[in-house]
């Protein structure tokens, strides 16, 4: 059900005799203010996703919404569209994407659960998307993906677990960018205060080459279930440039806690690690470092501060530590 009141503003001006007239012969027109769209069925949700206007809120009642859900409507920075509900409002896909924001800039997705299907929340060509307090689990591949130059996004306070169930050793918790290309500029994505794992088939967070300027702060990782396939042997893998990795806590890994890699020349550079806590107890890989830097040079530098700590394993890092 959609509720929306209509306001008809009249452009008026005082005449010399004190009367009112339409200034400049402007025509009065209806203006639709922001609405709350109450949704309780999958059909209603699909309709709302297809017709929402900037400023609207789509509110999901508790219940299961079976299907694949997509919107292509862009909002504005000052008039966001919000899709919200409790964790008991569950989008359950049988395949494909649970929720696809395709060109849907400036949306907020808050509180709901997404499960089933190939991938959870896909964000394509959409700037300024905020994903807040969602639960994502039970997927064949990755949980939440910022892709196709989806810049200035935020994912915070999310719970992501049980991904990568198709047996191919994939299924990252949060994925930013695209592999083997520099054209995906999903820049400045902020990954804040999320709980990722266990049973995440790939890295908890994978930051691809071609992306830059993001922040990974205050997250908690549980690597139980890492397969070790496709080099998935750490919680966070940084292949982009200029990332800040700060104040995160991890346990259970097959090898390392955090890693940087140079997949393309000039990338995997400028990462700063500060105040992260790594528990490598039980790791069996060849390096077993809290922070493994695979390429370090004068023009591609990683900074590891002494405020990072490690328990178990073979040490903190393989590069000089900055006080």
C-alpha positions, 0 to 999 in steps of 0.5 A, a space after each residue: 500500500 502506498 500513501 502519498 498526499 498531494 500538495 498543489 502550490 500556487 505561485 502568487 504575487 500581490 498586484 498593485 491593487 492588492 489582489 493575487 495573480 499567478 506570477 509570470 503566468 506560471 501554472 500550478 502543478 502537483 508536487 508529490 512529497 516523500 511517501 512511505 510505501 508499506 510492503 507485505 508481498 513479493 509482488 508489492 515489493 517489485 512494484 515499489 522497487 519499480 516506482 519509488 521516487 527520491 525521498 521515499 521509504 519502502 518499509 517491509 513487513 516481517 515475512 519471506 519475500 521469494 524471488 529476485 528483486 531489482 531496481 534501476 531508479 536513482 535517487 539523489 544525495 539530498 533525497 535518498 530512497 530507503 528500503 528498510 525492515 527488520 531482520 525478519 523481513 527476508 528476501 529469499 532468492 532461488 538463484 541469481 541476485 537477491 537484491 540488485 541495485 543497478 544504476 540505483 544511486 543514493 539508496 539506503 538498504 537497512 535492517 533486512 535479511 538477504 539469503 538464497 541465490 547466487 549472490 546477495 546484494 549486488 550494487 552496479 553503477 550506483 554511487 553513494 549506496 548505504 547498506 546498513 545493519 543487514 544480514 546476508 547468508 546462505 549464498 552460492 557466491 559472494 555476499 555484498 558486491 560494489 561493482 561497475 564503478 559504484 563509488 562512495 558506498 558504505 556498508 556498516 553494521 552488517 552480519 555476513 556468513 555462510 557464503 560460497 556454497 557452490 563448491 568452487 572456493 569462492 564466496 567473499 563476504 564483501 567484494 569491491 571492484 572487478 578482477 583483471 580490469 582497471 576500468 571498475 572504479 568502485 572508489 572510496 567504499 567504506 566498510 565499517 563495523 561489520 561481522 563477517 564469518 564463519 563459513 565464508 568461502 573466500 576472503 571476508 573482504 576482497 579489494 580489487 585492483 582499479 579501486 582506491 581510497 576505501 576504508 576498512 575499519 572496526 570489522 570482526 572476522 571469523 575465518 572458519 570455513 576458508 577453503 584456501 582455493 583461489 589463494 583465499 588464505 586471509 581475511 582481507 586481500 588488498 589489491 587496490 590503492 590507498 586503502 586504510 585498514 584500521 581497528 579490525 579483529 580477526 581469528 581463524 585463518 588458514 594462513 595470514 590475517 591481512 595481505 596486499 597483492 600487486 595483480 596489475 603494475 602500479 596497484 596494491 600500493 599505499 595501504 596503511 595498516 593500523 591498530 588491527 588485532 590478529 589471532 593466527 592460532 591454528 593457521 597452517 599455511 607457509 607464512 602465517 603472518 598477521 600482515 603479509 605484504 607481497 610487493 614493497 618498493 619505493 613507488 609501491 609502499 605499504 605501511 604497517 604500524 606498531 599498533 597492530 598486534 598478533 597472537 600465534 603464527 610466525 610474526 606480525 609482518 614481513 616488512 619494517 614496522 613503522 612506530 
